[in-house]
């Protein structure tokens, strides 16, 4: 089985990445609409006034509690939007890399920038995890929770991606030199 070119493992993985990319876009769109609705309700709670009253006309306790926690829910939704957007950038970059692999051109110069972007997004996701934990401690001070540990696997992955970017940069340079050779 071939690793590159049409009908190869890389073309199969490209199809999988295309499906995941479409699912991520759909998820991000739905989550963004939910976040927008939550933002509108946060600024104008009267939009859900019909839901606030129960069958007996008394205020619905669940809806009232939900509206009281609106800021925290909005923060969580916005964080999820950012997380999905970062994952979408990573998968989009991987799709473009696998497009060059399927074409049989692994050392395309643009792959270096794509790999660096993937490394930056992985680092941002890991830093975002720490920031989310710190903010949750501040927003919900009374809750017992497990503190995040330093994930060596995640940081090792970030370093591996940056090293691969340099390998691809060197491969692109060697390819340019070979093209100039008579």
C-alpha positions in Angstrom: 0.0 0.0 0.0 1.4 3.4 -1.0 1.8 6.3 1.5 1.4 9.1 -1.1 -0.4 9.8 -4.3 -3.9 9.0 -5.5 -5.5 5.9 -4.0 -3.0 5.9 -1.1 -3.3 6.0 2.6 -2.9 9.8 2.6 -5.8 10.2 0.2 -7.9 8.0 2.5 -7.0 10.1 5.5 -7.7 13.3 3.4 -11.3 12.0 2.9 -11.7 11.4 6.7 -10.3 14.9 7.4 -12.8 16.3 4.9 -15.7 14.6 6.8 -14.4 15.8 10.2 -13.9 19.3 8.8 -17.5 19.5 7.6 -18.8 18.2 11.0 -16.7 20.7 12.8 -18.0 23.6 10.7 -21.6 22.4 11.3 -20.9 22.1 15.1 -19.3 25.5 15.2 -22.2 27.1 13.3 -24.7 25.5 15.7 -22.7 26.4 18.8 -22.3 30.0 17.5 -26.0 30.4 17.1 -26.6 29.0 20.6 -24.0 31.4 21.9 -25.7 34.3 20.1 -29.0 33.4 21.5 -27.5 33.2 25.0 -26.0 36.6 24.5 -29.3 38.1 23.4 -31.1 36.5 26.4 -28.3 37.8 28.7 -28.9 41.4 27.5 -32.7 41.1 27.3 -34.1 38.4 29.6 -37.6 39.4 28.6 -37.1 37.4 25.4 -37.9 34.2 27.4 -40.6 35.7 29.5 -43.1 33.2 28.2 -40.9 30.4 29.4 -40.4 31.9 32.8 -44.0 31.3 33.9 -45.2 27.8 34.7 -48.6 26.4 34.0 -50.0 27.9 37.2 -48.6 31.4 36.3 -45.8 31.2 38.9 -42.2 31.8 37.8 -40.4 28.7 36.6 -37.5 28.1 39.1 -35.4 26.3 36.5 -35.6 29.1 34.0 -35.0 31.7 36.7 -31.9 29.8 37.9 -30.7 29.5 34.3 -31.0 33.2 33.7 -29.2 34.0 37.0 -26.3 31.9 35.7 -26.4 33.4 32.3 -22.9 35.0 32.5 -21.3 31.7 33.4 -23.1 29.9 30.7 -22.2 32.5 28.2 -18.5 32.2 29.2 -18.6 28.4 28.8 -20.3 28.7 25.3 -17.8 31.3 24.2 -14.9 29.1 25.4 -16.4 26.1 23.5 -16.6 28.3 20.4 -13.0 29.2 20.6 -12.0 25.6 21.3 -13.9 24.4 18.2 -12.4 27.2 16.1 -8.9 26.1 17.1 -9.7 22.5 16.3 -11.1 23.7 12.9 -7.9 25.5 12.1 -5.8 22.4 12.9 -8.0 20.1 10.8 -8.1 22.6 8.0 -4.3 22.8 8.0 -4.0 19.0 8.1 -6.4 18.8 5.1 -4.2 21.1 3.0 -1.1 19.2 4.0 -2.8 15.9 3.0 -3.8 17.5 -0.3 -0.1 18.0 -1.1 0.7 14.4 0.1 -2.1 13.1 -2.2 -0.6 15.1 -5.1 2.8 13.5 -4.3 4.4 16.8 -3.2 5.1 16.4 0.5 7.8 19.1 0.7 5.6 21.9 -0.6 6.8 25.2 0.9 3.4 26.0 2.3 3.4 22.9 4.5 6.0 24.5 6.7 3.7 27.4 7.6 0.8 24.9 8.0 2.7 22.8 10.5 3.8 25.9 12.4 0.2 27.0 12.6 -0.8 23.5 13.9 1.9 23.8 16.6 0.7 27.2 17.6 -2.9 26.0 17.8 -1.9 23.0 19.9 0.0 25.2 22.3 -2.9 27.7 22.4 -5.3 24.9 23.3 -3.1 23.7 26.1 -2.6 27.2 27.5 -6.4 27.7 27.1 -7.0 24.6 29.2 -4.9 26.2 32.0 -6.6 29.5 31.6 -10.1 27.9 31.7 -9.1 26.1 34.9 -7.8 29.3 36.5 -11.0 31.2 35.5 -13.3 28.4 36.8 -11.5 28.6 40.2 -12.2 32.3 40.2 -15.8 32.1 39.0 -16.8 29.0 41.0 -14.7 29.3 44.2 -16.6 26.8 46.3 -16.5 23.8 44.0 -14.1 21.0 44.5 -12.2 20.1 41.4 -9.2 18.4 40.1 -6.4 20.8 39.3 -4.9 20.3 35.8 -1.5 18.8 35.7 1.3 19.8 33.3 0.6 17.5 30.3 4.0 16.4 29.0 2.3 14.6 26.2 0.6 17.8 24.9 3.8 19.8 25.1 5.8 17.0 23.5 3.3 17.0 20.7 3.8 20.7 20.2 7.5 20.3 20.0 7.3 17.4 17.6 5.1 19.5 15.3 7.6 22.4 15.3 10.4 20.0 14.6 8.5 18.4 11.7 7.9 22.0 10.4 11.7 22.4 10.3 12.2 19.1 8.6 9.7 20.1 6.0 11.4 23.4 5.6 14.7 21.7 5.0 13.0 19.2 2.6 11.6 22.2 0.6 15.0 23.8 0.5 16.6 20.7 -0.8 13.9 20.2 -3.4 14.5 23.8 -4.6 18.2 23.2 -4.9 17.5 19.9 -6.8 15.3 21.8 -9.2 18.1 24.3 -9.9 20.6 21.5 -10.6 21.2 21.0 -14.3 
